[in-house]
């Protein structure tokens, strides 16, 4: 498999506006759906559900349903999902640097 094909496959699995954000929030601990949704206030319930289903289908997230009333559903990263940790942390750091650079440029331009 060539490099372009590998990058394309990776983006197929983790691409989209919300998948990487959900994965990032799941790095440190399992979360219930509403906990995750509160951390991502701009995502709709439907979109988050779809993104989590795709991440589960692709083997990055595990969904556990506890047989209690009301139902308790928890999401956690799988071992494969945890392999994304270095990349997600690098994306976080890059985002911070990028935001700082944009702010500096806007201040200079003002």
MOPAC internal coordinates of N, CA, C and O (Angstrom, degrees):
PM7 1SCF
backbone

  N    0.0000 0     0.00 0     0.00 0    0    0    0
  C    1.4499 1     0.00 0     0.00 0    1    0    0
  C    1.5292 1   108.12 1     0.00 0    2    1    0
  O    1.2310 1   120.32 1   -50.22 1    3    2    1
  N    1.3138 1   116.99 1   129.78 1    3    2    1
  C    1.4592 1   118.60 1  -179.07 1    5    3    2
  C    1.5293 1   111.26 1   -82.26 1    6    5    3
  O    1.2310 1   121.19 1    -9.99 1    7    6    5
  N    1.3224 1   115.33 1   170.01 1    7    6    5
  C    1.4557 1   121.54 1  -174.25 1    9    7    6
  C    1.5201 1   112.24 1   -61.05 1   10    9    7
  O    1.2310 1   119.89 1   134.09 1   11   10    9
  N    1.3068 1   117.81 1   -45.91 1   11   10    9
  C    1.4668 1   120.62 1  -178.77 1   13   11   10
  C    1.5221 1   109.85 1   -59.77 1   14   13   11
  O    1.2310 1   120.49 1   137.27 1   15   14   13
  N    1.3110 1   116.67 1   -42.73 1   15   14   13
  C    1.4531 1   121.28 1   178.86 1   17   15   14
  C    1.5378 1   110.39 1   -63.21 1   18   17   15
  O    1.2310 1   119.94 1   141.36 1   19   18   17
  N    1.3191 1   117.72 1   -38.64 1   19   18   17
  C    1.4650 1   121.99 1   179.31 1   21   19   18
  C    1.5230 1   111.15 1   -66.45 1   22   21   19
  O    1.2310 1   120.38 1   137.41 1   23   22   21
  N    1.3131 1   116.87 1   -42.59 1   23   22   21
  C    1.4639 1   120.63 1   178.24 1   25   23   22
  C    1.5233 1   109.64 1   -64.45 1   26   25   23
  O    1.2310 1   120.77 1   137.24 1   27   26   25
  N    1.2946 1   116.13 1   -42.76 1   27   26   25
  C    1.4594 1   120.86 1   178.74 1   29   27   26
  C    1.5232 1   110.96 1   -60.56 1   30   29   27
  O    1.2310 1   120.27 1   136.29 1   31   30   29
  N    1.3231 1   117.10 1   -43.71 1   31   30   29
  C    1.4649 1   121.07 1   179.17 1   33   31   30
  C    1.5291 1   110.75 1   -63.95 1   34   33   31
  O    1.2310 1   120.45 1   136.71 1   35   34   33
  N    1.3134 1   116.74 1   -43.29 1   35   34   33
  C    1.4684 1   120.14 1   179.01 1   37   35   34
  C    1.5259 1   110.39 1   -60.65 1   38   37   35
  O    1.2310 1   120.27 1   135.89 1   39   38   37
  N    1.3296 1   117.10 1   -44.11 1   39   38   37
  C    1.4587 1   120.42 1  -179.97 1   41   39   38
  C    1.5202 1   111.92 1   -69.13 1   42   41   39
  O    1.2310 1   120.07 1   150.13 1   43   42   41
  N    1.3232 1   117.46 1   -29.87 1   43   42   41
  C    1.4660 1   120.27 1   174.39 1   45   43   42
  C    1.5232 1   110.57 1   -61.24 1   46   45   43
  O    1.2310 1   120.78 1   142.14 1   47   46   45
  N    1.3225 1   116.12 1   -37.86 1   47   46   45
  C    1.4621 1   121.20 1  -175.44 1   49   47   46
  C    1.5303 1   112.09 1   -82.09 1   50   49   47
  O    1.2310 1   119.61 1   137.01 1   51   50   49
  N    1.3269 1   118.36 1   -42.99 1   51   50   49
  C    1.4691 1   120.12 1  -174.54 1   53   51   50
  C    1.5195 1   113.47 1  -112.37 1   54   53   51
  O    1.2310 1   120.12 1  -179.65 1   55   54   53
  N    1.3329 1   117.38 1     0.35 1   55   54   53
  C    1.4564 1   120.79 1  -178.70 1   57   55   54
  C    1.5150 1   111.78 1   -71.07 1   58   57   55
  O    1.2310 1   121.27 1    -4.40 1   59   58   57
  N    1.2935 1   115.18 1   175.60 1   59   58   57
  C    1.4521 1   120.29 1  -176.38 1   61   59   58
  C    1.5129 1   109.10 1   100.60 1   62   61   59
  O    1.2310 1   121.29 1   -19.34 1   63   62   61
  N    1.2985 1   115.14 1   160.66 1   63   62   61
  C    1.4570 1   119.87 1  -173.32 1   65   63   62
  C    1.5304 1   113.65 1   -68.35 1   66   65   63
  O    1.2310 1   119.80 1   148.14 1   67   66   65
  N    1.3258 1   117.99 1   -31.86 1   67   66   65
  C    1.4540 1   119.74 1  -168.83 1   69   67   66
  C    1.5145 1   116.14 1  -110.62 1   70   69   67
  O    1.2310 1   119.21 1   162.22 1   71   70   69
  N    1.3136 1   119.11 1   -17.78 1   71   70   69
  C    1.4623 1   120.18 1  -176.30 1   73   71   70
  C    1.5227 1   112.39 1   -61.86 1   74   73   71
  O    1.2310 1   120.26 1   130.56 1   75   74   73
  N    1.3053 1   117.10 1   -49.44 1   75   74   73
  C    1.4661 1   119.89 1  -178.43 1   77   75   74
  C    1.5144 1   111.78 1   -64.69 1   78   77   75
  O    1.2310 1   120.61 1   145.12 1   79   78   77
  N    1.3245 1   116.43 1   -34.88 1   79   78   77
  C    1.4668 1   120.02 1   178.53 1   81   79   78
  C    1.5305 1   109.76 1   -66.37 1   82   81   79
  O    1.2310 1   120.44 1   135.50 1   83   82   81
  N    1.3174 1   116.76 1   -44.50 1   83   82   81
  C    1.4694 1   120.49 1   177.74 1   85   83   82
  C    1.5240 1   110.41 1   -61.80 1   86   85   83
  O    1.2310 1   120.52 1   134.69 1   87   86   85
  N    1.3253 1   116.61 1   -45.31 1   87   86   85
  C    1.4654 1   120.33 1   178.65 1   89   87   86
  C    1.5262 1   110.94 1   -59.39 1   90   89   87
  O    1.2310 1   120.52 1   137.79 1   91   90   89
  N    1.3231 1   116.61 1   -42.21 1   91   90   89
  C    1.4663 1   120.85 1   179.57 1   93   91   90
  C    1.5363 1   110.74 1   -59.89 1   94   93   91
  O    1.2310 1   120.46 1   134.28 1   95   94   93
  N    1.3208 1   116.73 1   -45.72 1   95   94   93
  C    1.4638 1   120.02 1  -178.81 1   97   95   94
  C    1.5290 1   112.45 1   -66.98 1   98   97   95
  O    1.2310 1   120.51 1   154.82 1   99   98   97
  N    1.3188 1   116.62 1   -25.18 1   99   98   97
  C    1.4609 1   120.27 1  -179.93 1  101   99   98
  C    1.5328 1   113.12 1   -87.80 1  102  101   99
  O    1.2310 1   119.82 1  -179.56 1  103  102  101
  N    1.3248 1   117.95 1     0.44 1  103  102  101
  C    1.4613 1   121.14 1  -177.15 1  105  103  102
  C    1.5222 1   113.23 1   -59.00 1  106  105  103
  O    1.2310 1   119.96 1   139.25 1  107  106  105
  N    1.3103 1   117.69 1   -40.75 1  107  106  105
  C    1.4669 1   120.44 1  -170.32 1  109  107  106
  C    1.5164 1   115.18 1   -96.80 1  110  109  107
  O    1.2310 1   120.52 1   159.30 1  111  110  109
  N    1.3307 1   116.60 1   -20.70 1  111  110  109
  C    1.4688 1   117.75 1  -177.01 1  113  111  110
  C    1.5151 1   110.61 1  -168.37 1  114  113  111
  O    1.2310 1   120.89 1   -21.14 1  115  114  113
  N    1.3214 1   115.91 1   158.86 1  115  114  113
  C    1.4593 1   119.46 1   173.67 1  117  115  114
  C    1.5312 1   109.41 1   -68.02 1  118  117  115
  O    1.2310 1   121.05 1   -31.18 1  119  118  117
  N    1.3193 1   115.60 1   148.82 1  119  118  117
  C    1.4597 1   120.19 1   179.74 1  121  119  118
  C    1.5204 1   110.12 1  -134.60 1  122  121  119
  O    1.2310 1   121.22 1   -32.44 1  123  122  121
  N    1.3101 1   115.27 1   147.56 1  123  122  121
  C    1.4446 1   120.76 1   171.17 1  125  123  122
  C    1.5267 1   108.18 1   -78.08 1  126  125  123
  O    1.2310 1   120.67 1   -19.77 1  127  126  125
  N    1.3232 1   116.32 1   160.23 1  127  126  125
  C    1.4565 1   121.29 1  -176.06 1  129  127  126
  C    1.5272 1   111.55 1   -54.53 1  130  129  127
  O    1.2310 1   120.19 1   130.69 1  131  130  129
  N    1.3304 1   117.24 1   -49.31 1  131  130  129
  C    1.4701 1   119.44 1  -176.67 1  133  131  130
  C    1.5203 1   112.89 1   -68.59 1  134  133  131
  O    1.2310 1   119.92 1   150.27 1  135  134  133
  N    1.3242 1   117.75 1   -29.73 1  135  134  133
  C    1.4643 1   119.91 1   174.24 1  137  135  134
  C    1.5199 1   109.52 1   -63.59 1  138  137  135
  O    1.2310 1   121.18 1   133.62 1  139  138  137
  N    1.3108 1   115.34 1   -46.38 1  139  138  137
  C    1.4638 1   120.60 1   179.62 1  141  139  138
  C    1.5245 1   110.51 1   -63.38 1  142  141  139
  O    1.2310 1   120.55 1   137.69 1  143  142  141
  N    1.2980 1   116.56 1   -42.31 1  143  142  141
  C    1.4674 1   120.57 1  -179.11 1  145  143  142
  C    1.5258 1   111.00 1   -63.30 1  146  145  143
  O    1.2310 1   119.95 1   141.30 1  147  146  145
  N    1.3250 1   117.69 1   -38.70 1  147  146  145
  C    1.4712 1   120.27 1   177.80 1  149  147  146
  C    1.5280 1   111.51 1   -63.72 1  150  149  147
  O    1.2310 1   120.50 1   148.96 1  151  150  149
  N    1.3164 1   116.65 1   -31.04 1  151  150  149
  C    1.4658 1   120.63 1   178.54 1  153  151  150
  C    1.5261 1   111.59 1   -75.89 1  154  153  151
  O    1.2310 1   120.84 1   165.69 1  155  154  153
  N    1.3244 1   116.00 1   -14.31 1  155  154  153
  C    1.4581 1   122.15 1  -177.11 1  157  155  154
  C    1.5314 1   108.76 1  -128.90 1  158  157  155
  O    1.2310 1   119.92 1  -113.00 1  159  158  157
  N    1.3342 1   117.76 1    67.00 1  159  158  157
  C    1.4713 1   120.28 1  -170.41 1  161  159  158
  C    1.5291 1   115.22 1   -63.56 1  162  161  159
  O    1.2310 1   119.54 1   160.61 1  163  162  161
  N    1.3142 1   118.48 1   -19.39 1  163  162  161
  C    1.4674 1   119.99 1  -177.94 1  165  163  162
  C    1.5238 1   114.01 1   -86.73 1  166  165  163
  O    1.2310 1   119.91 1   170.87 1  167  166  165
  N    1.3282 1   117.78 1    -9.13 1  167  166  165
  C    1.4550 1   120.53 1  -179.26 1  169  167  166
  C    1.5258 1   109.20 1   -88.94 1  170  169  167
  O    1.2310 1   120.64 1   -37.71 1  171  170  169
  N    1.3250 1   116.38 1   142.29 1  171  170  169
  C    1.4611 1   119.64 1   175.73 1  173  171  170
  C    1.5214 1   109.49 1   -79.69 1  174  173  171
  O    1.2310 1   121.04 1   -21.55 1  175  174  173
  N    1.3063 1   115.61 1   158.45 1  175  174  173
  C    1.4679 1   120.44 1   178.70 1  177  175  174
  C    1.5218 1   110.37 1   -59.05 1  178  177  175
  O    1.2310 1   120.75 1   136.47 1  179  178  177
  N    1.3196 1   116.16 1   -43.53 1  179  178  177
  C    1.4702 1   121.14 1  -178.88 1  181  179  178
  C    1.5275 1   111.31 1   -62.37 1  182  181  179
  O    1.2310 1   120.42 1   134.79 1  183  182  181
  N    1.3258 1   116.79 1   -45.21 1  183  182  181
  C    1.4645 1   120.61 1  -178.73 1  185  183  182
  C    1.5185 1   110.87 1   -65.77 1  186  185  183
  O    1.2310 1   119.87 1   137.34 1  187  186  185
  N    1.3266 1   117.85 1   -42.66 1  187  186  185
  C    1.4626 1   120.07 1   179.10 1  189  187  186
  C    1.5244 1   110.11 1   -63.12 1  190  189  187
  O    1.2310 1   120.34 1   138.05 1  191  190  189
  N    1.3174 1   116.96 1   -41.95 1  191  190  189
  C    1.4646 1   120.62 1   177.47 1  193  191  190
  C    1.5202 1   110.75 1   -58.99 1  194  193  191
  O    1.2310 1   120.27 1   134.02 1  195  194  193
  N    1.3332 1   117.09 1   -45.98 1  195  194  193
  C    1.4725 1   121.10 1  -179.91 1  197  195  194
  C    1.5239 1   111.49 1   -63.14 1  198  197  195
  O    1.2310 1   120.65 1   136.38 1  199  198  197
  N    1.3340 1   116.36 1   -43.62 1  199  198  197
  C    1.4577 1   120.17 1  -178.57 1  201  199  198
  C    1.5256 1   111.00 1   -65.48 1  202  201  199
  O    1.2310 1   120.27 1   138.08 1  203  202  201
  N    1.3351 1   117.09 1   -41.92 1  203  202  201
  C    1.4627 1   120.62 1   178.36 1  205  203  202
  C    1.5213 1   111.53 1   -65.30 1  206  205  203
  O    1.2310 1   120.02 1   142.17 1  207  206  205
  N    1.3199 1   117.56 1   -37.83 1  207  206  205
  C    1.4710 1   120.53 1   176.96 1  209  207  206
  C    1.5247 1   110.87 1   -62.60 1  210  209  207
  O    1.2310 1   120.55 1   138.12 1  211  210  209
  N    1.3361 1   116.55 1   -41.88 1  211  210  209
  C    1.4616 1   119.99 1   178.95 1  213  211  210
  C    1.5246 1   110.77 1   -66.23 1  214  213  211
  O    1.2310 1   120.23 1   138.37 1  215  214  213
  N    1.3202 1   117.17 1   -41.63 1  215  214  213
  C    1.4654 1   120.31 1   178.04 1  217  215  214
  C    1.5281 1   110.92 1   -64.12 1  218  217  215
  O    1.2310 1   120.66 1   143.53 1  219  218  217
  N    1.3232 1   116.34 1   -36.47 1  219  218  217
  C    1.4625 1   120.55 1   176.58 1  221  219  218
  C    1.5328 1   110.15 1   -67.71 1  222  221  219
  O    1.2310 1   120.45 1   134.99 1  223  222  221
  N    1.3148 1   116.74 1   -45.01 1  223  222  221
  C    1.4633 1   121.44 1   178.73 1  225  223  222
  C    1.5279 1   111.43 1   -59.03 1  226  225  223
  O    1.2310 1   120.76 1   143.06 1  227  226  225
  N    1.3291 1   116.15 1   -36.94 1  227  226  225
  C    1.4614 1   121.05 1  -177.85 1  229  227  226
  C    1.5288 1   113.20 1   -86.11 1  230  229  227
  O    1.2310 1   120.20 1  -176.49 1  231  230  229
  N    1.3318 1   117.23 1     3.51 1  231  230  229
  C    1.4599 1   120.88 1   173.26 1  233  231  230
  C    1.5175 1   116.09 1    81.66 1  234  233  231
  O    1.2310 1   120.11 1  -162.74 1  235  234  233
  N    1.3396 1   117.40 1    17.26 1  235  234  233
  C    1.4596 1   120.24 1  -179.39 1  237  235  234
  C    1.5220 1   112.72 1   -98.09 1  238  237  235
  O    1.2310 1   120.61 1   154.51 1  239  238  237
  N    1.3215 1   116.44 1   -25.49 1  239  238  237
  C    1.4610 1   122.39 1  -177.71 1  241  239  238
  C    1.5202 1   108.90 1  -127.62 1  242  241  239
  O    1.2310 1   121.51 1   -39.46 1  243  242  241
  N    1.3031 1   114.72 1   140.54 1  243  242  241
  C    1.4616 1   120.93 1   175.30 1  245  243  242
  C    1.5234 1   108.15 1  -110.27 1  246  245  243
  O    1.2310 1   120.93 1   -48.37 1  247  246  245
  N    1.3140 1   115.84 1   131.63 1  247  246  245
  C    1.4649 1   122.72 1   178.23 1  249  247  246
  C    1.5244 1   107.33 1  -105.98 1  250  249  247
  O    1.2310 1   120.95 1   -54.92 1  251  250  249
  N    1.3369 1   115.80 1   125.08 1  251  250  249
  C    1.4615 1   120.74 1   179.36 1  253  251  250
  C    1.5236 1   108.65 1  -119.50 1  254  253  251
  O    1.2310 1   120.94 1   -54.37 1  255  254  253
  N    1.3344 1   115.81 1   125.63 1  255  254  253
  C    1.4592 1   121.73 1   177.42 1  257  255  254
  C    1.5252 1   107.67 1  -104.25 1  258  257  255
  O    1.2310 1   120.73 1   -56.71 1  259  258  257
  N    1.3302 1   116.21 1   123.29 1  259  258  257
  C    1.4599 1   121.46 1   178.11 1  261  259  258
  C    1.5253 1   108.69 1   -95.30 1  262  261  259
  O    1.2310 1   120.31 1   -48.92 1  263  262  261
  N    1.3180 1   117.01 1   131.08 1  263  262  261
  C    1.4640 1   120.88 1  -175.35 1  265  263  262
  C    1.5378 1   112.66 1   -77.73 1  266  265  263
  O    1.2310 1   121.20 1  -107.94 1  267  266  265
  N    1.3082 1   115.31 1    72.06 1  267  266  265
  C    1.4582 1   121.65 1   176.96 1  269  267  266
  C    1.5257 1   108.03 1  -130.09 1  270  269  267
  O    1.2310 1   120.66 1   -12.90 1  271  270  269
  N    1.3157 1   116.35 1   167.10 1  271  270  269
  C    1.4626 1   121.14 1   176.78 1  273  271  270
  C    1.5198 1   107.51 1  -115.74 1  274  273  271
  O    1.2310 1   119.22 1   -55.47 1  275  274  273
  N    1.3226 1   119.10 1   124.53 1  275  274  273
  C    1.4644 1   126.92 1    -6.92 1  277  275  274
  C    1.5263 1   110.85 1   -69.38 1  278  277  275
  O    1.2310 1   120.23 1   -19.32 1  279  278  277
  N    1.3345 1   117.16 1   160.68 1  279  278  277
  C    1.4635 1   120.29 1  -178.22 1  281  279  278
  C    1.5278 1   111.68 1   -56.63 1  282  281  279
  O    1.2310 1   121.06 1   -39.38 1  283  282  281
  N    1.2919 1   115.57 1   140.62 1  283  282  281
  C    1.4693 1   123.26 1   179.24 1  285  283  282
  C    1.5273 1   106.10 1  -115.22 1  286  285  283
  O    1.2310 1   120.83 1   -64.53 1  287  286  285
  N    1.3290 1   116.02 1   115.47 1  287  286  285
  C    1.4612 1   121.47 1  -179.69 1  289  287  286
  C    1.5154 1   107.87 1  -117.26 1  290  289  287
  O    1.2310 1   121.07 1   -47.34 1  291  290  289
  N    1.3150 1   115.56 1   132.66 1  291  290  289
  C    1.4591 1   121.53 1  -177.30 1  293  291  290
  C    1.5231 1   109.17 1  -126.68 1  294  293  291
  O    1.2310 1   120.96 1   -36.66 1  295  294  293
  N    1.3235 1   115.77 1   143.34 1  295  294  293
  C    1.4597 1   122.12 1   177.30 1  297  295  294
  C    1.5156 1   108.36 1  -115.84 1  298  297  295
  O    1.2310 1   121.25 1   -41.04 1  299  298  297
  N    1.3315 1   115.22 1   138.96 1  299  298  297
  C    1.4649 1   120.87 1   176.86 1  301  299  298
  C    1.5263 1   107.95 1  -145.10 1  302  301  299
  O    1.2310 1   121.40 1   -22.17 1  303  302  301
  N    1.3274 1   114.93 1   157.83 1  303  302  301
  C    1.4578 1   119.06 1   175.70 1  305  303  302
  C    1.5172 1   109.67 1   -75.18 1  306  305  303
  O    1.2310 1   121.19 1   -36.72 1  307  306  305
  N    1.3156 1   115.33 1   143.28 1  307  306  305
  C    1.4603 1   120.93 1   172.33 1  309  307  306
  C    1.5322 1   107.86 1   -81.68 1  310  309  307
  O    1.2310 1   120.38 1    -3.59 1  311  310  309
  N    1.3102 1   116.88 1   176.41 1  311  310  309
  C    1.4693 1   120.60 1   175.62 1  313  311  310
  C    1.5249 1   109.78 1   -58.62 1  314  313  311
  O    1.2310 1   120.29 1   140.26 1  315  314  313
  N    1.3136 1   117.06 1   -39.74 1  315  314  313
  C    1.4718 1   120.38 1   177.75 1  317  315  314
  C    1.5202 1   110.18 1   -66.02 1  318  317  315
  O    1.2310 1   120.24 1   138.08 1  319  318  317
  N    1.3261 1   117.15 1   -41.92 1  319  318  317
  C    1.4597 1   120.85 1   178.10 1  321  319  318
  C    1.5169 1   111.99 1   -60.76 1  322  321  319
  O    1.2310 1   120.41 1   142.19 1  323  322  321
  N    1.3297 1   116.82 1   -37.81 1  323  322  321
  C    1.4668 1   120.74 1   179.49 1  325  323  322
  C    1.5242 1   112.79 1   -65.51 1  326  325  323
  O    1.2310 1   119.88 1   157.21 1  327  326  325
  N    1.3315 1   117.84 1   -22.79 1  327  326  325
  C    1.4685 1   119.53 1   177.32 1  329  327  326
  C    1.5216 1   111.73 1   -66.13 1  330  329  327
  O    1.2310 1   119.94 1   165.11 1  331  330  329
  N    1.3248 1   117.72 1   -14.89 1  331  330  329
  C    1.4681 1   121.98 1   178.51 1  333  331  330
  C    1.5311 1   112.58 1   -82.25 1  334  333  331
  O    1.2310 1   120.00 1   171.91 1  335  334  333
  N    1.3214 1   117.60 1    -8.09 1  335  334  333
  C    1.4664 1   120.95 1  -174.76 1  337  335  334
  C    1.5251 1   113.52 1   -52.94 1  338  337  335
  O    1.2310 1   118.55 1   129.22 1  339  338  337
  N    1.3427 1   120.38 1   -50.78 1  339  338  337
  C    1.4709 1   118.52 1  -179.22 1  341  339  338
  C    1.5336 1   112.47 1   -59.09 1  342  341  339
  O    1.2310 1   120.56 1   138.93 1  343  342  341
  N    1.3166 1   116.53 1   -41.07 1  343  342  341
  C    1.4619 1   119.93 1  -179.71 1  345  343  342
  C    1.5299 1   111.39 1   -66.61 1  346  345  343
  O    1.2310 1   119.95 1   137.48 1  347  346  345
  N    1.3240 1   117.69 1   -42.52 1  347  346  345
  C    1.4533 1   121.02 1  -179.71 1  349  347  346
  C    1.5265 1   111.17 1   -64.99 1  350  349  347
  O    1.2310 1   120.38 1   140.99 1  351  350  349
  N    1.3313 1   116.87 1   -39.01 1  351  350  349
  C    1.4678 1   119.98 1   177.45 1  353  351  350
  C    1.5285 1   110.99 1   -67.69 1  354  353  351
  O    1.2310 1   120.65 1   143.00 1  355  354  353
  N    1.3228 1   116.37 1   -37.00 1  355  354  353
  C    1.4696 1   119.51 1   176.34 1  357  355  354
  C    1.5223 1   110.73 1   -65.97 1  358  357  355
  O    1.2310 1   119.77 1   140.25 1  359  358  357
  N    1.3348 1   118.03 1   -39.75 1  359  358  357
  C    1.4633 1   121.50 1   176.61 1  361  359  358
  C    1.5260 1   110.56 1   -62.52 1  362  361  359
  O    1.2310 1   120.59 1   138.59 1  363  362  361
  N    1.3318 1   116.47 1   -41.41 1  363  362  361
  C    1.4648 1   120.37 1   177.28 1  365  363  362
  C    1.5244 1   110.51 1   -59.73 1  366  365  363
  O    1.2310 1   120.70 1   132.11 1  367  366  365
  N    1.3309 1   116.26 1   -47.89 1  367  366  365
  C    1.4673 1   120.79 1  -179.10 1  369  367  366
  C    1.5190 1   111.36 1   -64.62 1  370  369  367
  O    1.2310 1   120.45 1   138.82 1  371  370  369
  N    1.3261 1   116.75 1   -41.18 1  371  370  369
  C    1.4642 1   120.12 1   178.40 1  373  371  370
  C    1.5221 1   109.89 1   -63.32 1  374  373  371
  O    1.2310 1   120.25 1   137.86 1  375  374  373
  N    1.3214 1   117.13 1   -42.14 1  375  374  373
  C    1.4666 1   121.14 1   179.10 1  377  375  374
  C    1.5164 1   111.81 1   -59.90 1  378  377  375
  O    1.2310 1   120.72 1   139.31 1  379  378  377
  N    1.3213 1   116.22 1   -40.69 1  379  378  377
  C    1.4691 1   120.13 1   177.89 1  381  379  378
  C    1.5249 1   110.72 1   -63.82 1  382  381  379
  O    1.2310 1   120.34 1   133.58 1  383  382  381
  N    1.3177 1   116.95 1   -46.42 1  383  382  381
  C    1.4736 1   121.31 1   179.97 1  385  383  382
  C    1.5183 1   110.74 1   -63.44 1  386  385  383
  O    1.2310 1   120.72 1   137.84 1  387  386  385
  N    1.3129 1   116.24 1   -42.16 1  387  386  385
  C    1.4637 1   120.92 1   179.52 1  389  387  386
  C    1.5258 1   110.51 1   -62.67 1  390  389  387
  O    1.2310 1   120.43 1   133.92 1  391  390  389
  N    1.3248 1   116.79 1   -46.08 1  391  390  389
  C    1.4630 1   120.44 1   179.64 1  393  391  390
  C    1.5327 1   110.43 1   -61.31 1  394  393  391
  O    1.2310 1   120.32 1   137.68 1  395  394  393
  N    1.3288 1   117.00 1   -42.32 1  395  394  393
  C    1.4683 1   120.55 1   177.95 1  397  395  394
  C    1.5243 1   110.96 1   -62.12 1  398  397  395
  O    1.2310 1   120.58 1   137.76 1  399  398  397
  N    1.3254 1   116.50 1   -42.24 1  399  398  397
  C    1.4740 1   120.51 1  -179.71 1  401  399  398
  C    1.5241 1   110.75 1   -64.61 1  402  401  399
  O    1.2310 1   120.01 1   139.43 1  403  402  401
  N    1.3071 1   117.60 1   -40.57 1  403  402  401
  C    1.4675 1   121.25 1   178.91 1  405  403  402
  C    1.5240 1   110.17 1   -63.76 1  406  405  403
  O    1.2310 1   120.45 1   137.12 1  407  406  405
  N    1.3117 1   116.74 1   -42.88 1  407  406  405
  C    1.4689 1   120.57 1   179.11 1  409  407  406
  C    1.5159 1   110.22 1   -62.68 1  410  409  407
  O    1.2310 1   120.18 1   135.77 1  411  410  409
  N    1.3599 1   117.26 1   -44.23 1  411  410  409
  C    1.4601 1   120.27 1   178.25 1  413  411  410
  C    1.5205 1   111.34 1   -60.60 1  414  413  411
  O    1.2310 1   120.31 1   137.92 1  415  414  413
  N    1.3295 1   117.01 1   -42.08 1  415  414  413
  C    1.4780 1   120.73 1   179.63 1  417  415  414
  C    1.5215 1   111.30 1   -64.24 1  418  417  415
  O    1.2310 1   120.33 1   140.08 1  419  418  417
  N    1.3219 1   116.98 1   -39.92 1  419  418  417
  C    1.4687 1   120.19 1  -179.78 1  421  419  418
  C    1.5208 1   111.21 1   -68.18 1  422  421  419
  O    1.2310 1   120.57 1   144.33 1  423  422  421
  N    1.3388 1   116.51 1   -35.67 1  423  422  421
  C    1.4685 1   120.58 1   177.60 1  425  423  422
  C    1.5241 1   109.87 1   -66.26 1  426  425  423
  O    1.2310 1   120.67 1   136.95 1  427  426  425
  N    1.3483 1   116.33 1   -43.05 1  427  426  425
  C    1.4743 1   120.16 1   179.24 1  429  427  426
  C    1.5256 1   111.12 1   -63.84 1  430  429  427
  O    1.2310 1   120.76 1   142.91 1  431  430  429
  N    1.3450 1   116.15 1   -37.09 1  431  430  429
  C    1.4647 1   120.39 1  -176.46 1  433  431  430
  C    1.5293 1   111.99 1   -75.68 1  434  433  431
  O    1.2310 1   120.28 1   160.39 1  435  434  433
  N    1.3259 1   117.07 1   -19.61 1  435  434  433
  C    1.4776 1   120.26 1  -176.47 1  437  435  434
  C    1.4926 1   112.56 1   -78.22 1  438  437  435
  O    1.2310 1   120.10 1   180.00 1  439  438  437

